[in-house]
């Protein structure tokens, strides 16, 4: 019998590497200010490849330790 995913989050594993949420418009400063006020620890903003091509993305972790990517739409001007 084939199983997709894996064991639930815990000492032996988790089901996915991360999930992505597309944020449009993606305003890095606004996102950082808002989440910073709420105590969210943010990774660096980098160009990341994704479903809709390359665009800015920030990784955060939810209270249970799951990785969430806040992903902007393709933006060739983003540095």
N, CA, C and O atoms as a Tripos MOL2 file, in Angstrom:
@<TRIPOS>MOLECULE
protein
  316   315    79     0     0
PROTEIN
NO_CHARGES

@<TRIPOS>ATOM
      1 N           0.8420   -1.1840    0.0000 N.3       1 UNK1
      2 CA          0.0000    0.0000    0.0000 C.3       1 UNK1
      3 C           0.8880    1.2490    0.0000 C.2       1 UNK1
      4 O           1.7960    1.3710    0.8210 O.2       1 UNK1
      5 N           0.6210    2.1600   -0.9130 N.am      2 UNK2
      6 CA          1.3950    3.3860   -1.0350 C.3       2 UNK2
      7 C           0.8070    4.4620   -0.1330 C.2       2 UNK2
      8 O          -0.4120    4.5950   -0.0250 O.2       2 UNK2
      9 N           1.6710    5.2200    0.5070 N.am      3 UNK3
     10 CA          1.2510    6.3110    1.3670 C.3       3 UNK3
     11 C           1.8990    7.6010    0.9120 C.2       3 UNK3
     12 O           3.1070    7.6330    0.6790 O.2       3 UNK3
     13 N           1.1340    8.6490    0.7820 N.am      4 UNK4
     14 CA          1.7400    9.9430    0.4700 C.3       4 UNK4
     15 C           1.9480   10.6990    1.7710 C.2       4 UNK4
     16 O           1.3720   10.3520    2.8020 O.2       4 UNK4
     17 N           2.7640   11.7190    1.7160 N.am      5 UNK5
     18 CA          3.0210   12.5030    2.9250 C.3       5 UNK5
     19 C           4.0030   11.7930    3.8140 C.2       5 UNK5
     20 O           5.1270   11.5150    3.3960 O.2       5 UNK5
     21 N           3.6140   11.4990    5.0070 N.am      6 UNK6
     22 CA          4.4800   10.8390    5.9730 C.3       6 UNK6
     23 C           3.8750   10.9810    7.3460 C.2       6 UNK6
     24 O           2.7220   11.3840    7.4930 O.2       6 UNK6
     25 N           4.6530   10.6490    8.3440 N.am      7 UNK7
     26 CA          4.1190   10.7800    9.6960 C.3       7 UNK7
     27 C           3.8200   12.2390   10.0160 C.2       7 UNK7
     28 O           4.4170   13.1440    9.4330 O.2       7 UNK7
     29 N           2.9160   12.4590   10.9220 N.am      8 UNK8
     30 CA          2.5870   13.8100   11.3450 C.3       8 UNK8
     31 C           3.7780   14.4940   11.9820 C.2       8 UNK8
     32 O           4.7370   13.8330   12.3800 O.2       8 UNK8
     33 N           3.7250   15.8150   12.0810 N.am      9 UNK9
     34 CA          4.8150   16.5900   12.6540 C.3       9 UNK9
     35 C           5.1380   16.0690   14.0440 C.2       9 UNK9
     36 O           4.2360   15.7840   14.8320 O.2       9 UNK9
     37 N           6.3710   15.9510   14.3310 N.am     10 UNK10
     38 CA          6.8340   15.4790   15.6180 C.3      10 UNK10
     39 C           8.2650   15.0200   15.5150 C.2      10 UNK10
     40 O           8.9710   15.3960   14.5800 O.2      10 UNK10
     41 N           8.7090   14.2110   16.4620 N.am     11 UNK11
     42 CA         10.1100   13.8090   16.4720 C.3      11 UNK11
     43 C          10.5170   12.9540   15.2720 C.2      11 UNK11
     44 O          11.7090   12.8390   14.9860 O.2      11 UNK11
     45 N           9.5480   12.3450   14.5550 N.am     12 UNK12
     46 CA          9.9030   11.4710   13.4350 C.3      12 UNK12
     47 C           9.6630   12.0780   12.0670 C.2      12 UNK12
     48 O          10.0310   11.4640   11.0660 O.2      12 UNK12
     49 N           9.0700   13.2390   11.9790 N.am     13 UNK13
     50 CA          8.8860   13.8030   10.6510 C.3      13 UNK13
     51 C           7.7350   14.7750   10.5510 C.2      13 UNK13
     52 O           7.0930   15.1170   11.5440 O.2      13 UNK13
     53 N           7.4900   15.2100    9.3390 N.am     14 UNK14
     54 CA          6.3750   16.1130    9.0440 C.3      14 UNK14
     55 C           5.8790   15.8120    7.6350 C.2      14 UNK14
     56 O           6.5460   15.1170    6.8690 O.2      14 UNK14
     57 N           4.7180   16.3350    7.3030 N.am     15 UNK15
     58 CA          4.0780   15.9910    6.0360 C.3      15 UNK15
     59 C           4.5800   16.7860    4.8350 C.2      15 UNK15
     60 O           4.6620   16.2310    3.7390 O.2      15 UNK15
     61 N           4.9140   18.0430    4.9960 N.am     16 UNK16
     62 CA          5.3660   18.8680    3.8760 C.3      16 UNK16
     63 C           6.5620   19.7010    4.3140 C.2      16 UNK16
     64 O           6.7470   19.9640    5.5030 O.2      16 UNK16
     65 N           7.3760   20.1160    3.3360 N.am     17 UNK17
     66 CA          8.5070   20.9920    3.6290 C.3      17 UNK17
     67 C           8.0060   22.3730    4.0430 C.2      17 UNK17
     68 O           8.4350   22.9160    5.0620 O.2      17 UNK17
     69 N           7.0960   22.9380    3.2480 N.am     18 UNK18
     70 CA          6.4810   24.2260    3.5720 C.3      18 UNK18
     71 C           5.2510   24.4140    2.6980 C.2      18 UNK18
     72 O           5.0440   23.6930    1.7220 O.2      18 UNK18
     73 N           4.4370   25.3990    3.0710 N.am     19 UNK19
     74 CA          3.3370   25.8090    2.2000 C.3      19 UNK19
     75 C           3.5930   27.2590    1.8140 C.2      19 UNK19
     76 O           4.2580   27.9980    2.5400 O.2      19 UNK19
     77 N           3.0590   27.6580    0.6670 N.am     20 UNK20
     78 CA          3.2340   29.0290    0.1970 C.3      20 UNK20
     79 C           1.8860   29.7170    0.0950 C.2      20 UNK20
     80 O           0.8940   29.1290   -0.3350 O.2      20 UNK20
     81 N           1.8750   30.9680    0.4980 N.am     21 UNK21
     82 CA          0.6900   31.8110    0.3820 C.3      21 UNK21
     83 C           1.0870   32.9930   -0.4960 C.2      21 UNK21
     84 O           2.0250   33.7220   -0.1730 O.2      21 UNK21
     85 N           0.3790   33.1830   -1.6000 N.am     22 UNK22
     86 CA          0.6900   34.2910   -2.5000 C.3      22 UNK22
     87 C           0.0920   35.5790   -1.9400 C.2      22 UNK22
     88 O          -1.0910   35.6370   -1.6040 O.2      22 UNK22
     89 N           0.9230   36.5980   -1.8470 N.am     23 UNK23
     90 CA          0.5230   37.9110   -1.3350 C.3      23 UNK23
     91 C           0.5920   38.8980   -2.5060 C.2      23 UNK23
     92 O           1.6560   39.1080   -3.0880 O.2      23 UNK23
     93 N          -0.5500   39.4980   -2.8430 N.am     24 UNK24
     94 CA         -0.6070   40.4750   -3.9310 C.3      24 UNK24
     95 C          -1.4060   41.6840   -3.4580 C.2      24 UNK24
     96 O          -2.5510   41.5090   -3.0400 O.2      24 UNK24
     97 N          -0.8790   42.8720   -3.5010 N.am     25 UNK25
     98 CA          0.4770   43.1970   -3.9020 C.3      25 UNK25
     99 C           1.4590   42.8200   -2.7870 C.2      25 UNK25
    100 O           1.0970   42.8030   -1.6110 O.2      25 UNK25
    101 N           2.6740   42.5260   -3.1620 N.am     26 UNK26
    102 CA          3.7220   42.1590   -2.2090 C.3      26 UNK26
    103 C           4.5110   43.4100   -1.8820 C.2      26 UNK26
    104 O           5.3130   43.8710   -2.6940 O.2      26 UNK26
    105 N           4.2910   43.9660   -0.6950 N.am     27 UNK27
    106 CA          5.0160   45.1540   -0.2420 C.3      27 UNK27
    107 C           5.8580   44.7330    0.9500 C.2      27 UNK27
    108 O           5.3610   44.6250    2.0710 O.2      27 UNK27
    109 N           7.1350   44.4960    0.6950 N.am     28 UNK28
    110 CA          8.0330   43.9590    1.7060 C.3      28 UNK28
    111 C           7.9990   44.7730    3.0030 C.2      28 UNK28
    112 O           7.9040   44.1990    4.0890 O.2      28 UNK28
    113 N           8.0740   46.0880    2.9000 N.am     29 UNK29
    114 CA          8.0830   46.9390    4.0890 C.3      29 UNK29
    115 C           6.8030   46.8260    4.9030 C.2      29 UNK29
    116 O           6.8540   46.7350    6.1290 O.2      29 UNK29
    117 N           5.6680   46.8320    4.2380 N.am     30 UNK30
    118 CA          4.3720   46.7230    4.9270 C.3      30 UNK30
    119 C           4.2510   45.3660    5.6120 C.2      30 UNK30
    120 O           3.8190   45.2860    6.7620 O.2      30 UNK30
    121 N           4.6320   44.2990    4.9110 N.am     31 UNK31
    122 CA          4.5600   42.9460    5.4830 C.3      31 UNK31
    123 C           5.4450   42.8640    6.7200 C.2      31 UNK31
    124 O           5.0100   42.3790    7.7640 O.2      31 UNK31
    125 N           6.6750   43.3310    6.6080 N.am     32 UNK32
    126 CA          7.6120   43.2620    7.7290 C.3      32 UNK32
    127 C           7.1500   44.0870    8.9200 C.2      32 UNK32
    128 O           7.2520   43.6370   10.0610 O.2      32 UNK32
    129 N           6.6440   45.2870    8.6680 N.am     33 UNK33
    130 CA          6.1640   46.1430    9.7540 C.3      33 UNK33
    131 C           4.9900   45.4880   10.4700 C.2      33 UNK33
    132 O           4.9730   45.4090   11.6980 O.2      33 UNK33
    133 N           4.0150   45.0220    9.7080 N.am     34 UNK34
    134 CA          2.8190   44.4100   10.3050 C.3      34 UNK34
    135 C           3.1720   43.1730   11.1260 C.2      34 UNK34
    136 O           2.7880   43.0680   12.2900 O.2      34 UNK34
    137 N           3.9010   42.2400   10.5210 N.am     35 UNK35
    138 CA          4.2150   41.0060   11.2320 C.3      35 UNK35
    139 C           5.1760   41.2450   12.3930 C.2      35 UNK35
    140 O           5.0830   40.5720   13.4190 O.2      35 UNK35
    141 N           6.0990   42.1980   12.2410 N.am     36 UNK36
    142 CA          7.0140   42.5380   13.3300 C.3      36 UNK36
    143 C           6.2810   43.0560   14.5560 C.2      36 UNK36
    144 O           6.6600   42.7460   15.6850 O.2      36 UNK36
    145 N           5.2320   43.8450   14.3400 N.am     37 UNK37
    146 CA          4.4140   44.3460   15.4570 C.3      37 UNK37
    147 C           3.7420   43.2140   16.2290 C.2      37 UNK37
    148 O           3.4040   43.3630   17.4030 O.2      37 UNK37
    149 N           3.5560   42.0950   15.5610 N.am     38 UNK38
    150 CA          2.8920   40.9480   16.1800 C.3      38 UNK38
    151 C           3.8790   39.8790   16.6370 C.2      38 UNK38
    152 O           3.4800   38.7610   16.9640 O.2      38 UNK38
    153 N           5.1620   40.2200   16.6580 N.am     39 UNK39
    154 CA          6.1720   39.3200   17.1870 C.3      39 UNK39
    155 C           6.5680   38.1640   16.2860 C.2      39 UNK39
    156 O           7.1730   37.1970   16.7490 O.2      39 UNK39
    157 N           6.2320   38.2500   14.9920 N.am     40 UNK40
    158 CA          6.5890   37.1800   14.0630 C.3      40 UNK40
    159 C           8.0460   37.3560   13.6440 C.2      40 UNK40
    160 O           8.4480   38.4320   13.2000 O.2      40 UNK40
    161 N           8.8350   36.2890   13.7880 N.am     41 UNK41
    162 CA         10.2280   36.3170   13.3450 C.3      41 UNK41
    163 C          10.2590   36.0280   11.8520 C.2      41 UNK41
    164 O           9.7190   35.0240   11.3880 O.2      41 UNK41
    165 N          10.9010   36.9240   11.1090 N.am     42 UNK42
    166 CA         10.9280   36.8350    9.6470 C.3      42 UNK42
    167 C          12.3160   36.4730    9.1510 C.2      42 UNK42
    168 O          13.3210   36.9600    9.6670 O.2      42 UNK42
    169 N          12.3600   35.6140    8.1450 N.am     43 UNK43
    170 CA         13.6060   35.3610    7.4360 C.3      43 UNK43
    171 C          13.8470   36.4980    6.4560 C.2      43 UNK43
    172 O          13.0440   37.4260    6.3650 O.2      43 UNK43
    173 N          14.9320   36.4290    5.7360 N.am     44 UNK44
    174 CA         15.2440   37.4490    4.7400 C.3      44 UNK44
    175 C          14.3330   37.3420    3.5280 C.2      44 UNK44
    176 O          13.8320   36.2640    3.2080 O.2      44 UNK44
    177 N          14.1240   38.4590    2.8640 N.am     45 UNK45
    178 CA         13.3570   38.4690    1.6150 C.3      45 UNK45
    179 C          14.3260   38.1590    0.4830 C.2      45 UNK45
    180 O          15.3410   38.8340    0.3120 O.2      45 UNK45
    181 N          13.9960   37.1360   -0.2790 N.am     46 UNK46
    182 CA         14.8430   36.7230   -1.4010 C.3      46 UNK46
    183 C          13.9760   36.4050   -2.5970 C.2      46 UNK46
    184 O          12.7910   36.0990   -2.4670 O.2      46 UNK46
    185 N          14.5870   36.4830   -3.7620 N.am     47 UNK47
    186 CA         13.9070   36.0140   -4.9630 C.3      47 UNK47
    187 C          13.8570   34.4940   -4.8730 C.2      47 UNK47
    188 O          14.8840   33.8500   -4.6610 O.2      47 UNK47
    189 N          12.6830   33.9250   -5.0300 N.am     48 UNK48
    190 CA         12.5060   32.4840   -4.9240 C.3      48 UNK48
    191 C          11.7010   31.9980   -6.1240 C.2      48 UNK48
    192 O          10.8010   32.6830   -6.6110 O.2      48 UNK48
    193 N          12.0400   30.8260   -6.5770 N.am     49 UNK49
    194 CA         11.2960   30.2240   -7.6730 C.3      49 UNK49
    195 C          10.0320   29.5890   -7.1120 C.2      49 UNK49
    196 O          10.0490   29.0610   -6.0000 O.2      49 UNK49
    197 N           8.9520   29.6310   -7.8530 N.am     50 UNK50
    198 CA          7.7040   29.0590   -7.3910 C.3      50 UNK50
    199 C           6.7850   28.7350   -8.5510 C.2      50 UNK50
    200 O           7.1940   28.7600   -9.7120 O.2      50 UNK50
    201 N           5.5460   28.4330   -8.2260 N.am     51 UNK51
    202 CA          4.5590   28.0360   -9.2170 C.3      51 UNK51
    203 C           4.3990   29.0820  -10.3100 C.2      51 UNK51
    204 O           4.2770   28.7400  -11.4870 O.2      51 UNK51
    205 N           4.4000   30.3430   -9.9320 N.am     52 UNK52
    206 CA          4.1830   31.4250  -10.9060 C.3      52 UNK52
    207 C           5.4860   32.0550  -11.3780 C.2      52 UNK52
    208 O           5.4680   33.1950  -11.8440 O.2      52 UNK52
    209 N           6.5980   31.3710  -11.2770 N.am     53 UNK53
    210 CA          7.9080   31.8590  -11.6790 C.3      53 UNK53
    211 C           8.6010   32.5110  -10.4830 C.2      53 UNK53
    212 O           8.1700   32.3630   -9.3400 O.2      53 UNK53
    213 N           9.6750   33.2310  -10.7720 N.am     54 UNK54
    214 CA         10.4870   33.7970   -9.7050 C.3      54 UNK54
    215 C           9.8830   35.0920   -9.1730 C.2      54 UNK54
    216 O           9.4380   35.9440   -9.9420 O.2      54 UNK54
    217 N           9.8710   35.2260   -7.8690 N.am     55 UNK55
    218 CA          9.3530   36.4240   -7.2230 C.3      55 UNK55
    219 C           9.8340   36.4730   -5.7920 C.2      55 UNK55
    220 O          10.4230   35.5080   -5.3060 O.2      55 UNK55
    221 N           9.5970   37.5810   -5.1040 N.am     56 UNK56
    222 CA         10.0670   37.7190   -3.7310 C.3      56 UNK56
    223 C           9.3370   36.7600   -2.7960 C.2      56 UNK56
    224 O           8.1660   36.4400   -2.9980 O.2      56 UNK56
    225 N          10.0470   36.3120   -1.7780 N.am     57 UNK57
    226 CA          9.4370   35.4320   -0.7950 C.3      57 UNK57
    227 C          10.0990   35.5910    0.5610 C.2      57 UNK57
    228 O          11.2900   35.8880    0.6500 O.2      57 UNK57
    229 N           9.3200   35.3920    1.6180 N.am     58 UNK58
    230 CA          9.7910   35.4560    2.9990 C.3      58 UNK58
    231 C           9.3200   34.1890    3.6910 C.2      58 UNK58
    232 O           8.1560   33.8110    3.5620 O.2      58 UNK58
    233 N          10.2040   33.5290    4.4230 N.am     59 UNK59
    234 CA          9.8080   32.3750    5.2150 C.3      59 UNK59
    235 C           9.5390   32.7960    6.6530 C.2      59 UNK59
    236 O          10.2830   33.5850    7.2350 O.2      59 UNK59
    237 N           8.4580   32.2520    7.2140 N.am     60 UNK60
    238 CA          8.1330   32.4160    8.6310 C.3      60 UNK60
    239 C           7.7480   31.0330    9.1640 C.2      60 UNK60
    240 O           7.6270   30.0760    8.4000 O.2      60 UNK60
    241 N           7.5600   30.9420   10.4760 N.am     61 UNK61
    242 CA          7.1170   29.6920   11.0930 C.3      61 UNK61
    243 C           5.8640   29.9750   11.9070 C.2      61 UNK61
    244 O           5.7900   30.9690   12.6290 O.2      61 UNK61
    245 N           4.8690   29.0820   11.7830 N.am     62 UNK62
    246 CA          3.6530   29.2430   12.5760 C.3      62 UNK62
    247 C           3.9340   28.7510   13.9970 C.2      62 UNK62
    248 O           5.0040   28.2010   14.2560 O.2      62 UNK62
    249 N           2.9790   28.9430   14.9260 N.am     63 UNK63
    250 CA          3.2090   28.5540   16.3210 C.3      63 UNK63
    251 C           3.5230   27.0620   16.5260 C.2      63 UNK63
    252 O           4.0880   26.6880   17.5540 O.2      63 UNK63
    253 N           3.1660   26.2210   15.5700 N.am     64 UNK64
    254 CA          3.4520   24.7950   15.7040 C.3      64 UNK64
    255 C           4.7470   24.4030   14.9880 C.2      64 UNK64
    256 O           5.0840   23.2210   14.9180 O.2      64 UNK64
    257 N           5.4720   25.3910   14.4580 N.am     65 UNK65
    258 CA          6.7510   25.1280   13.8260 C.3      65 UNK65
    259 C           6.6970   24.8220   12.3410 C.2      65 UNK65
    260 O           7.7270   24.5100   11.7440 O.2      65 UNK65
    261 N           5.5180   24.9030   11.7270 N.am     66 UNK66
    262 CA          5.4140   24.6850   10.2850 C.3      66 UNK66
    263 C           5.9990   25.8770    9.5420 C.2      66 UNK66
    264 O           5.8490   27.0180    9.9810 O.2      66 UNK66
    265 N           6.6620   25.6220    8.4210 N.am     67 UNK67
    266 CA          7.2490   26.6860    7.6240 C.3      67 UNK67
    267 C           6.2220   27.2040    6.6140 C.2      67 UNK67
    268 O           5.6030   26.4310    5.8830 O.2      67 UNK67
    269 N           6.0580   28.5280    6.5930 N.am     68 UNK68
    270 CA          5.1280   29.2010    5.6910 C.3      68 UNK68
    271 C           5.9440   30.1600    4.8340 C.2      68 UNK68
    272 O           6.7650   30.9170    5.3510 O.2      68 UNK68
    273 N           5.7190   30.1260    3.5240 N.am     69 UNK69
    274 CA          6.3690   31.0820    2.6380 C.3      69 UNK69
    275 C           5.3410   32.1210    2.2130 C.2      69 UNK69
    276 O           4.2930   31.7830    1.6620 O.2      69 UNK69
    277 N           5.6500   33.3850    2.4720 N.am     70 UNK70
    278 CA          4.8340   34.4840    1.9750 C.3      70 UNK70
    279 C           5.4540   34.8630    0.6350 C.2      70 UNK70
    280 O           6.5700   35.3820    0.5880 O.2      70 UNK70
    281 N           4.7400   34.6060   -0.4410 N.am     71 UNK71
    282 CA          5.3000   34.6760   -1.7940 C.3      71 UNK71
    283 C           4.6540   35.7850   -2.5930 C.2      71 UNK71
    284 O           3.4290   35.8790   -2.6670 O.2      71 UNK71
    285 N           5.4750   36.6170   -3.1870 N.am     72 UNK72
    286 CA          4.9840   37.6590   -4.0670 C.3      72 UNK72
    287 C           4.8640   37.1440   -5.4890 C.2      72 UNK72
    288 O           5.4510   36.1180   -5.8330 O.2      72 UNK72
    289 N           4.1080   37.8510   -6.3180 N.am     73 UNK73
    290 CA          3.9790   37.4660   -7.7190 C.3      73 UNK73
    291 C           5.3040   37.6930   -8.4530 C.2      73 UNK73
    292 O           6.1870   38.3620   -7.9180 O.2      73 UNK73
    293 N           5.4600   37.1580   -9.6460 N.am     74 UNK74
    294 CA          6.6900   37.4000  -10.4110 C.3      74 UNK74
    295 C           6.9650   38.8870  -10.5130 C.2      74 UNK74
    296 O           6.0730   39.6660  -10.8500 O.2      74 UNK74
    297 N           8.1870   39.2810  -10.2240 N.am     75 UNK75
    298 CA          8.5450   40.6930  -10.2260 C.3      75 UNK75
    299 C          10.0000   40.8350  -10.6670 C.2      75 UNK75
    300 O          10.8990   40.7540   -9.8290 O.2      75 UNK75
    301 N          10.2530   41.0440  -11.9510 N.am     76 UNK76
    302 CA         11.6290   41.1270  -12.4350 C.3      76 UNK76
    303 C          12.3910   42.3330  -11.8790 C.2      76 UNK76
    304 O          13.6200   42.3570  -11.9290 O.2      76 UNK76
    305 N          11.6840   43.3270  -11.3530 N.am     77 UNK77
    306 CA         12.3530   44.5240  -10.8230 C.3      77 UNK77
    307 C          12.7820   44.3480   -9.3710 C.2      77 UNK77
    308 O          13.5510   45.1680   -8.8700 O.2      77 UNK77
    309 N          12.3200   43.3190   -8.6810 N.am     78 UNK78
    310 CA         12.6370   43.1290   -7.2720 C.3      78 UNK78
    311 C          14.1100   42.7730   -7.1140 C.2      78 UNK78
    312 O          14.6160   41.9060   -7.8270 O.2      78 UNK78
    313 N          14.7970   43.4290   -6.1960 N.am     79 UNK79
    314 CA         16.2100   43.1170   -5.9210 C.3      79 UNK79
    315 C          16.3510   42.5810   -4.5320 C.2      79 UNK79
    316 O          17.4590   42.2570   -4.1040 O.2      79 UNK79
@<TRIPOS>BOND
     1     1     2 1
     2     2     3 1
     3     3     4 2
     4     3     5 am
     5     5     6 1
     6     6     7 1
     7     7     8 2
     8     7     9 am
     9     9    10 1
    10    10    11 1
    11    11    12 2
    12    11    13 am
    13    13    14 1
    14    14    15 1
    15    15    16 2
    16    15    17 am
    17    17    18 1
    18    18    19 1
    19    19    20 2
    20    19    21 am
    21    21    22 1
    22    22    23 1
    23    23    24 2
    24    23    25 am
    25    25    26 1
    26    26    27 1
    27    27    28 2
    28    27    29 am
    29    29    30 1
    30    30    31 1
    31    31    32 2
    32    31    33 am
    33    33    34 1
    34    34    35 1
    35    35    36 2
    36    35    37 am
    37    37    38 1
    38    38    39 1
    39    39    40 2
    40    39    41 am
    41    41    42 1
    42    42    43 1
    43    43    44 2
    44    43    45 am
    45    45    46 1
    46    46    47 1
    47    47    48 2
    48    47    49 am
    49    49    50 1
    50    50    51 1
    51    51    52 2
    52    51    53 am
    53    53    54 1
    54    54    55 1
    55    55    56 2
    56    55    57 am
    57    57    58 1
    58    58    59 1
    59    59    60 2
    60    59    61 am
    61    61    62 1
    62    62    63 1
    63    63    64 2
    64    63    65 am
    65    65    66 1
    66    66    67 1
    67    67    68 2
    68    67    69 am
    69    69    70 1
    70    70    71 1
    71    71    72 2
    72    71    73 am
    73    73    74 1
    74    74    75 1
    75    75    76 2
    76    75    77 am
    77    77    78 1
    78    78    79 1
    79    79    80 2
    80    79    81 am
    81    81    82 1
    82    82    83 1
    83    83    84 2
    84    83    85 am
    85    85    86 1
    86    86    87 1
    87    87    88 2
    88    87    89 am
    89    89    90 1
    90    90    91 1
    91    91    92 2
    92    91    93 am
    93    93    94 1
    94    94    95 1
    95    95    96 2
    96    95    97 am
    97    97    98 1
    98    98    99 1
    99    99   100 2
   100    99   101 am
   101   101   102 1
   102   102   103 1
   103   103   104 2
   104   103   105 am
   105   105   106 1
   106   106   107 1
   107   107   108 2
   108   107   109 am
   109   109   110 1
   110   110   111 1
   111   111   112 2
   112   111   113 am
   113   113   114 1
   114   114   115 1
   115   115   116 2
   116   115   117 am
   117   117   118 1
   118   118   119 1
   119   119   120 2
   120   119   121 am
   121   121   122 1
   122   122   123 1
   123   123   124 2
   124   123   125 am
   125   125   126 1
   126   126   127 1
   127   127   128 2
   128   127   129 am
   129   129   130 1
   130   130   131 1
   131   131   132 2
   132   131   133 am
   133   133   134 1
   134   134   135 1
   135   135   136 2
   136   135   137 am
   137   137   138 1
   138   138   139 1
   139   139   140 2
   140   139   141 am
   141   141   142 1
   142   142   143 1
   143   143   144 2
   144   143   145 am
   145   145   146 1
   146   146   147 1
   147   147   148 2
   148   147   149 am
   149   149   150 1
   150   150   151 1
   151   151   152 2
   152   151   153 am
   153   153   154 1
   154   154   155 1
   155   155   156 2
   156   155   157 am
   157   157   158 1
   158   158   159 1
   159   159   160 2
   160   159   161 am
   161   161   162 1
   162   162   163 1
   163   163   164 2
   164   163   165 am
   165   165   166 1
   166   166   167 1
   167   167   168 2
   168   167   169 am
   169   169   170 1
   170   170   171 1
   171   171   172 2
   172   171   173 am
   173   173   174 1
   174   174   175 1
   175   175   176 2
   176   175   177 am
   177   177   178 1
   178   178   179 1
   179   179   180 2
   180   179   181 am
   181   181   182 1
   182   182   183 1
   183   183   184 2
   184   183   185 am
   185   185   186 1
   186   186   187 1
   187   187   188 2
   188   187   189 am
   189   189   190 1
   190   190   191 1
   191   191   192 2
   192   191   193 am
   193   193   194 1
   194   194   195 1
   195   195   196 2
   196   195   197 am
   197   197   198 1
   198   198   199 1
   199   199   200 2
   200   199   201 am
   201   201   202 1
   202   202   203 1
   203   203   204 2
   204   203   205 am
   205   205   206 1
   206   206   207 1
   207   207   208 2
   208   207   209 am
   209   209   210 1
   210   210   211 1
   211   211   212 2
   212   211   213 am
   213   213   214 1
   214   214   215 1
   215   215   216 2
   216   215   217 am
   217   217   218 1
   218   218   219 1
   219   219   220 2
   220   219   221 am
   221   221   222 1
   222   222   223 1
   223   223   224 2
   224   223   225 am
   225   225   226 1
   226   226   227 1
   227   227   228 2
   228   227   229 am
   229   229   230 1
   230   230   231 1
   231   231   232 2
   232   231   233 am
   233   233   234 1
   234   234   235 1
   235   235   236 2
   236   235   237 am
   237   237   238 1
   238   238   239 1
   239   239   240 2
   240   239   241 am
   241   241   242 1
   242   242   243 1
   243   243   244 2
   244   243   245 am
   245   245   246 1
   246   246   247 1
   247   247   248 2
   248   247   249 am
   249   249   250 1
   250   250   251 1
   251   251   252 2
   252   251   253 am
   253   253   254 1
   254   254   255 1
   255   255   256 2
   256   255   257 am
   257   257   258 1
   258   258   259 1
   259   259   260 2
   260   259   261 am
   261   261   262 1
   262   262   263 1
   263   263   264 2
   264   263   265 am
   265   265   266 1
   266   266   267 1
   267   267   268 2
   268   267   269 am
   269   269   270 1
   270   270   271 1
   271   271   272 2
   272   271   273 am
   273   273   274 1
   274   274   275 1
   275   275   276 2
   276   275   277 am
   277   277   278 1
   278   278   279 1
   279   279   280 2
   280   279   281 am
   281   281   282 1
   282   282   283 1
   283   283   284 2
   284   283   285 am
   285   285   286 1
   286   286   287 1
   287   287   288 2
   288   287   289 am
   289   289   290 1
   290   290   291 1
   291   291   292 2
   292   291   293 am
   293   293   294 1
   294   294   295 1
   295   295   296 2
   296   295   297 am
   297   297   298 1
   298   298   299 1
   299   299   300 2
   300   299   301 am
   301   301   302 1
   302   302   303 1
   303   303   304 2
   304   303   305 am
   305   305   306 1
   306   306   307 1
   307   307   308 2
   308   307   309 am
   309   309   310 1
   310   310   311 1
   311   311   312 2
   312   311   313 am
   313   313   314 1
   314   314   315 1
   315   315   316 2
@<TRIPOS>SUBSTRUCTURE
     1 UNK1         2 RESIDUE 1 A UNK
     2 UNK2         6 RESIDUE 1 A UNK
     3 UNK3        10 RESIDUE 1 A UNK
     4 UNK4        14 RESIDUE 1 A UNK
     5 UNK5        18 RESIDUE 1 A UNK
     6 UNK6        22 RESIDUE 1 A UNK
     7 UNK7        26 RESIDUE 1 A UNK
     8 UNK8        30 RESIDUE 1 A UNK
     9 UNK9        34 RESIDUE 1 A UNK
    10 UNK10       38 RESIDUE 1 A UNK
    11 UNK11       42 RESIDUE 1 A UNK
    12 UNK12       46 RESIDUE 1 A UNK
    13 UNK13       50 RESIDUE 1 A UNK
    14 UNK14       54 RESIDUE 1 A UNK
    15 UNK15       58 RESIDUE 1 A UNK
    16 UNK16       62 RESIDUE 1 A UNK
    17 UNK17       66 RESIDUE 1 A UNK
    18 UNK18       70 RESIDUE 1 A UNK
    19 UNK19       74 RESIDUE 1 A UNK
    20 UNK20       78 RESIDUE 1 A UNK
    21 UNK21       82 RESIDUE 1 A UNK
    22 UNK22       86 RESIDUE 1 A UNK
    23 UNK23       90 RESIDUE 1 A UNK
    24 UNK24       94 RESIDUE 1 A UNK
    25 UNK25       98 RESIDUE 1 A UNK
    26 UNK26      102 RESIDUE 1 A UNK
    27 UNK27      106 RESIDUE 1 A UNK
    28 UNK28      110 RESIDUE 1 A UNK
    29 UNK29      114 RESIDUE 1 A UNK
    30 UNK30      118 RESIDUE 1 A UNK
    31 UNK31      122 RESIDUE 1 A UNK
    32 UNK32      126 RESIDUE 1 A UNK
    33 UNK33      130 RESIDUE 1 A UNK
    34 UNK34      134 RESIDUE 1 A UNK
    35 UNK35      138 RESIDUE 1 A UNK
    36 UNK36      142 RESIDUE 1 A UNK
    37 UNK37      146 RESIDUE 1 A UNK
    38 UNK38      150 RESIDUE 1 A UNK
    39 UNK39      154 RESIDUE 1 A UNK
    40 UNK40      158 RESIDUE 1 A UNK
    41 UNK41      162 RESIDUE 1 A UNK
    42 UNK42      166 RESIDUE 1 A UNK
    43 UNK43      170 RESIDUE 1 A UNK
    44 UNK44      174 RESIDUE 1 A UNK
    45 UNK45      178 RESIDUE 1 A UNK
    46 UNK46      182 RESIDUE 1 A UNK
    47 UNK47      186 RESIDUE 1 A UNK
    48 UNK48      190 RESIDUE 1 A UNK
    49 UNK49      194 RESIDUE 1 A UNK
    50 UNK50      198 RESIDUE 1 A UNK
    51 UNK51      202 RESIDUE 1 A UNK
    52 UNK52      206 RESIDUE 1 A UNK
    53 UNK53      210 RESIDUE 1 A UNK
    54 UNK54      214 RESIDUE 1 A UNK
    55 UNK55      218 RESIDUE 1 A UNK
    56 UNK56      222 RESIDUE 1 A UNK
    57 UNK57      226 RESIDUE 1 A UNK
    58 UNK58      230 RESIDUE 1 A UNK
    59 UNK59      234 RESIDUE 1 A UNK
    60 UNK60      238 RESIDUE 1 A UNK
    61 UNK61      242 RESIDUE 1 A UNK
    62 UNK62      246 RESIDUE 1 A UNK
    63 UNK63      250 RESIDUE 1 A UNK
    64 UNK64      254 RESIDUE 1 A UNK
    65 UNK65      258 RESIDUE 1 A UNK
    66 UNK66      262 RESIDUE 1 A UNK
    67 UNK67      266 RESIDUE 1 A UNK
    68 UNK68      270 RESIDUE 1 A UNK
    69 UNK69      274 RESIDUE 1 A UNK
    70 UNK70      278 RESIDUE 1 A UNK
    71 UNK71      282 RESIDUE 1 A UNK
    72 UNK72      286 RESIDUE 1 A UNK
    73 UNK73      290 RESIDUE 1 A UNK
    74 UNK74      294 RESIDUE 1 A UNK
    75 UNK75      298 RESIDUE 1 A UNK
    76 UNK76      302 RESIDUE 1 A UNK
    77 UNK77      306 RESIDUE 1 A UNK
    78 UNK78      310 RESIDUE 1 A UNK
    79 UNK79      314 RESIDUE 1 A UNK
